[in-house]
Amino acid sequence: MNEKIEVGSIVKGKVSGIQPYGAFIAIGEDRQGLIHISEITNGYVKDIHDYLEVGDEVSVKVIAIDEESGKISLSLKAVTDSDHNEKNPRHKEYNKDHLEELLASSSQGFNSLKEKLTEWIEESKKNEGMIQKK
């Protein structure tokens, strides 16, 4: 690969390997970088395979280059279009549903939360009583 890779640039690559700590990305034929597990997506990532598989083509942002060792640190979450790189539809559905709930409740503000709190406490007490009876 003749083009120079610079910090801050977005490059395309292919997942060449997955380890518990991150995913290796082949950039061209002669370069490789690593997406650390913390750079896969915002939030907790239990298993990288929920997001990436070997052979997947992804767009990633170069976040660091160690000139001495040549190691390239990459980020998937820094690319604004990261939703297209997610493999697990469950994550997308949760985020979509959660966002819709937040948008629906945001017009009511904290008053609805205050009103619901009493209801949730009563419901919790009923459930606790049912558990103790068993």
C-alpha positions as CSV (number, residue, x, y, z in Angstrom):
1,M,0.0,0.0,0.0
2,N,1.6,3.2,-1.2
3,E,-0.6,5.7,0.5
4,K,0.5,7.1,3.8
5,I,-1.8,6.4,6.8
6,E,-2.2,9.4,9.1
7,V,-3.8,9.8,12.5
8,G,-7.4,11.0,12.1
9,S,-7.9,9.5,8.7
10,I,-10.7,7.0,8.0
11,V,-9.5,3.9,6.1
12,K,-11.2,0.8,4.9
13,G,-9.9,-2.6,5.9
14,K,-10.8,-6.2,6.4
15,V,-11.0,-8.1,9.7
16,S,-8.1,-10.6,9.6
17,G,-8.3,-11.9,13.2
18,I,-10.2,-11.6,16.4
19,Q,-8.8,-12.0,19.9
20,P,-10.6,-11.4,23.3
21,Y,-8.9,-8.0,23.5
22,G,-9.5,-6.7,20.0
23,A,-9.8,-7.2,16.3
24,F,-7.0,-7.1,13.8
25,I,-7.7,-5.2,10.6
26,A,-5.7,-5.7,7.3
27,I,-5.3,-2.3,5.7
28,G,-4.2,-3.0,2.1
29,E,-1.8,-5.8,1.5
30,D,1.1,-4.8,3.8
31,R,-0.3,-3.0,6.8
32,Q,-2.3,-4.2,9.8
33,G,-3.9,-2.3,12.7
34,L,-5.8,-3.2,15.9
35,I,-9.2,-2.1,17.1
36,H,-9.0,-2.5,20.9
37,I,-12.2,-3.9,22.4
38,S,-12.9,-0.5,24.0
39,E,-12.9,1.0,20.5
40,I,-15.6,-1.3,19.0
41,T,-18.6,0.6,20.1
42,N,-19.8,2.9,22.9
43,G,-20.8,0.8,25.9
44,Y,-19.7,-2.6,27.1
45,V,-18.6,-5.2,24.6
46,K,-18.7,-8.7,26.1
47,D,-17.9,-10.6,22.8
48,I,-16.4,-8.9,19.8
49,H,-18.0,-11.6,17.6
50,D,-21.4,-9.8,18.3
51,Y,-20.0,-7.0,16.2
52,L,-17.4,-8.3,13.8
53,E,-16.3,-11.5,12.1
54,V,-13.2,-12.4,10.2
55,G,-13.6,-11.3,6.6
56,D,-15.9,-8.3,7.4
57,E,-15.0,-5.1,5.6
58,V,-15.1,-2.1,7.8
59,S,-14.3,1.6,7.8
60,V,-12.2,2.6,10.8
61,K,-10.5,5.7,12.1
62,V,-6.8,5.8,12.7
63,I,-6.4,7.0,16.3
64,A,-2.6,6.4,16.9
65,I,0.5,5.2,15.1
66,D,3.6,4.1,17.0
67,E,6.4,5.1,14.6
68,E,9.0,2.8,16.2
69,S,7.0,-0.4,16.2
70,G,4.7,0.5,13.3
71,K,1.6,-0.4,15.3
72,I,-1.6,1.2,14.2
73,S,-4.5,1.8,16.7
74,L,-7.9,1.9,15.1
75,S,-11.4,2.8,16.2
76,L,-14.7,1.5,14.9
77,K,-16.8,3.6,17.2
78,A,-15.2,6.9,16.1
79,V,-16.6,6.3,12.6
80,T,-20.0,8.0,12.6
81,D,-21.6,5.4,10.4
82,S,-20.7,2.5,12.8
83,D,-24.3,1.2,12.9
84,H,-23.6,-0.4,9.5
85,N,-20.7,-2.3,10.9
86,E,-22.7,-3.9,13.8
87,K,-23.5,-7.6,13.2
88,N,-25.9,-8.3,16.0
89,P,-29.4,-7.0,15.2
90,R,-30.4,-7.4,18.8
91,H,-28.2,-4.4,19.7
92,K,-29.7,-2.3,16.9
93,E,-33.3,-3.1,18.0
94,Y,-32.5,-2.4,21.6
95,N,-31.0,1.0,20.7
96,K,-33.9,1.8,18.4
97,D,-36.6,0.8,21.0
98,H,-34.8,2.6,23.8
99,L,-34.4,5.8,21.8
100,E,-38.1,5.7,20.9
101,E,-39.0,5.3,24.6
102,L,-36.8,8.2,25.5
103,L,-38.2,10.4,22.9
104,A,-41.8,9.6,23.9
105,S,-41.1,10.2,27.6
106,S,-39.0,13.3,27.1
107,S,-42.0,15.5,26.5
108,Q,-43.3,14.6,29.9
109,G,-40.0,15.2,31.7
110,F,-39.4,14.3,35.3
111,N,-43.0,14.6,36.4
112,S,-43.9,11.3,34.7
113,L,-41.0,9.6,36.5
114,K,-42.2,11.0,39.8
115,E,-45.7,9.6,39.1
116,K,-44.4,6.2,38.0
117,L,-42.0,5.8,41.0
118,T,-44.9,5.2,43.5
119,E,-46.3,2.6,41.1
120,W,-43.0,0.9,40.6
121,I,-42.4,0.7,44.4
122,E,-45.8,-0.9,44.9
123,E,-45.2,-3.4,42.1
124,S,-41.8,-4.2,43.6
125,K,-43.3,-4.9,47.0
126,K,-45.9,-7.2,45.5
127,N,-43.2,-9.1,43.6
128,E,-41.1,-9.4,46.7
129,G,-44.1,-10.8,48.6
130,M,-44.6,-13.4,45.9
131,I,-41.0,-14.5,46.1
132,Q,-41.1,-14.8,49.9
133,K,-44.2,-17.0,49.7
134,K,-42.5,-19.6,47.4
